[in-house]
Amino acid sequence: MSKVRVGVAGYGVIGLRLADGVALQGDMELVGVADVAPTLSVRALREKGMPYAFYTAAPEKHADLDAVGIPISGTLEDLVKNVDVMLDATSAGVGAKNKELYAKYGVKGIFQGGEKNSVADVFFHGYANYEKGLGVQFLKLTSCNTTGLIRAVDCLDRAVGVEKVAITIIRRVADPGDYHRGLTNALQIDKAPSHQALDLMTIMPHVEATGILVHTPVTHGHIITVVATPKKSVSPESVCELLSAHPRIRMVSIDEGFLGNASLFRYARDLGNPRGDMYEIAAWRDSVVMSGKDVMFAINIPQESVVIPENMDAVRACMRMQEGRIEATDLTNKYLGIGKWRIFY
Ligand SMILES: NC(=O)c1ccc[n+]([C@@H]2O[C@H](COP(=O)([O-])OP(=O)(O)OC[C@H]3O[C@@H](n4cnc5c(N)ncnc54)[C@H](O)[C@@H]3O)[C@@H](O)[C@H]2O)c1
């Protein structure tokens, strides 16, 4: 008996695993996989030496694939023409559109959990209702949770009968490597230089600045490490003195218990500051180190509240309420209660 020819549409989390699975079946032939773009999975396929033929589902964008050297064996339609069955693991909702193509060429279509149930003739599980899928043109698989759940419940049901089940699903929020659900156990890097460095140069054109920004999955403040090349020689002590003299910089230390951004957020709450706000930035005394004549240190940025004082200053400036920066910022600080902590430090 000749092998059943299978194609995979959507070479993502599920699709690439489907392709590997089909390739391992002795009685099936993986004709190829299709996707729309040179995603990381598609690039990895190329780097692995194209074990599977690749078809484009977006022929109008083939230049994007050409640009990174992905060999294209044809279009999704070409693939469909050459298979008996398509495993569709495209992004949820796309399968319903692809179904028209499968219907046009009379091939079977198997859809994943993200599609609506109406896409298929039978909602299918290999153990629970295999027979219902026999000869049917369009099947839809259950989602990951449902697939596993049904395995277990079906197993018991067949042995002892099951009257009812109540379930609690503790669901992972995203797959490893996902960014579209927000940052989950992942860091994301921006293109350098960071806009903060460029903005600094706009305001202070005499200082050359550059930088890299890495997004982290936290909400209680940013931390910036600064490497500054001073024009006059400095020591860690003199830098601490200079920073601590600034009205809107609070010097803190790890030894006091300020272990990071969350310590400062908690401290602001303990102070009774509304919403845990802090107008000052904090600089870690014990982060100040020299690198040759450069000095390096770390500061904490309470992102929700740090710009408030400077906004007040801006009002003062644009309204010419005060003519000088010290007079203006001192007034802002006074009204906002900035610097109350100084009696203790
Ligand atoms: N991720 C999981 O844990 C999981 C588990 C079970 C079921 N599912 C279901 O599997 C399906 C796929 O999910 P996923 O997590 O693999 O998604 P994914 O985003 O990782 O992969 C989808 C792929 O489809 C491609 N694609 C988009 N439009 C296309 C088109 N018109 N033609 C061909 N390819 C196209 C995308 O570029 C992407 O590579 C969804 O229905 C989802 O609900 C996902």
PDBQT file of the ligand as one rigid body, heavy atoms in Angstrom, charges set to zero:
ROOT
HETATM    1  N1  LIG A 401       0.544  26.301  21.342  1.00  0.00    +0.000 N 
HETATM    2  C1  LIG A 401      -0.102  25.344  21.961  1.00  0.00    +0.000 C 
HETATM    3  O1  LIG A 401       0.267  24.950  23.067  1.00  0.00    +0.000 OA
HETATM    4  C2  LIG A 401      -1.297  24.690  21.293  1.00  0.00    +0.000 A 
HETATM    5  C3  LIG A 401      -1.743  23.495  21.829  1.00  0.00    +0.000 A 
HETATM    6  C4  LIG A 401      -2.805  22.881  21.200  1.00  0.00    +0.000 A 
HETATM    7  C5  LIG A 401      -3.420  23.469  20.109  1.00  0.00    +0.000 A 
HETATM    8  N2  LIG A 401      -2.988  24.637  19.637  1.00  0.00    +0.000 N 
HETATM    9  C6  LIG A 401      -3.671  25.159  18.464  1.00  0.00    +0.000 C 
HETATM   10  O2  LIG A 401      -2.832  24.952  17.342  1.00  0.00    +0.000 OA
HETATM   11  C7  LIG A 401      -3.040  25.971  16.371  1.00  0.00    +0.000 C 
HETATM   12  C8  LIG A 401      -1.724  26.593  16.060  1.00  0.00    +0.000 C 
HETATM   13  O3  LIG A 401      -1.225  27.139  17.251  1.00  0.00    +0.000 OA
HETATM   14  P1  LIG A 401       0.340  27.406  17.450  1.00  0.00    +0.000 P 
HETATM   15  O4  LIG A 401       0.539  27.597  18.914  1.00  0.00    +0.000 OA
HETATM   16  O5  LIG A 401       1.131  26.386  16.738  1.00  0.00    +0.000 OA
HETATM   17  O6  LIG A 401       0.453  28.797  16.710  1.00  0.00    +0.000 OA
HETATM   18  P2  LIG A 401       1.788  29.474  16.158  1.00  0.00    +0.000 P 
HETATM   19  O7  LIG A 401       1.497  30.919  16.090  1.00  0.00    +0.000 OA
HETATM   20  O8  LIG A 401       2.985  28.988  16.870  1.00  0.00    +0.000 OA
HETATM   21  O9  LIG A 401       1.874  28.899  14.669  1.00  0.00    +0.000 OA
HETATM   22  C9  LIG A 401       0.988  29.262  13.671  1.00  0.00    +0.000 C 
HETATM   23  C10 LIG A 401       1.771  29.370  12.385  1.00  0.00    +0.000 C 
HETATM   24  O10 LIG A 401       0.847  29.554  11.319  1.00  0.00    +0.000 OA
HETATM   25  C11 LIG A 401       1.443  30.448  10.393  1.00  0.00    +0.000 C 
HETATM   26  N3  LIG A 401       0.410  30.999   9.535  1.00  0.00    +0.000 N 
HETATM   27  C12 LIG A 401      -0.397  32.058   9.742  1.00  0.00    +0.000 A 
HETATM   28  N4  LIG A 401      -1.234  32.225   8.698  1.00  0.00    +0.000 NA
HETATM   29  C13 LIG A 401      -0.951  31.234   7.813  1.00  0.00    +0.000 A 
HETATM   30  C14 LIG A 401      -1.471  30.854   6.550  1.00  0.00    +0.000 A 
HETATM   31  N5  LIG A 401      -2.461  31.570   5.974  1.00  0.00    +0.000 N 
HETATM   32  N6  LIG A 401      -0.944  29.783   5.949  1.00  0.00    +0.000 NA
HETATM   33  C15 LIG A 401       0.061  29.069   6.509  1.00  0.00    +0.000 A 
HETATM   34  N7  LIG A 401       0.605  29.385   7.698  1.00  0.00    +0.000 NA
HETATM   35  C16 LIG A 401       0.098  30.447   8.349  1.00  0.00    +0.000 A 
HETATM   36  C17 LIG A 401       2.137  31.446  11.281  1.00  0.00    +0.000 C 
HETATM   37  O11 LIG A 401       3.130  32.165  10.582  1.00  0.00    +0.000 OA
HETATM   38  C18 LIG A 401       2.728  30.546  12.367  1.00  0.00    +0.000 C 
HETATM   39  O12 LIG A 401       4.020  30.086  12.029  1.00  0.00    +0.000 OA
HETATM   40  C19 LIG A 401      -4.077  26.915  16.967  1.00  0.00    +0.000 C 
HETATM   41  O13 LIG A 401      -5.357  26.543  16.516  1.00  0.00    +0.000 OA
HETATM   42  C20 LIG A 401      -3.959  26.631  18.455  1.00  0.00    +0.000 C 
HETATM   43  O14 LIG A 401      -5.149  26.943  19.147  1.00  0.00    +0.000 OA
HETATM   44  C21 LIG A 401      -1.926  25.264  20.198  1.00  0.00    +0.000 A 
ENDROOT
TORSDOF 0
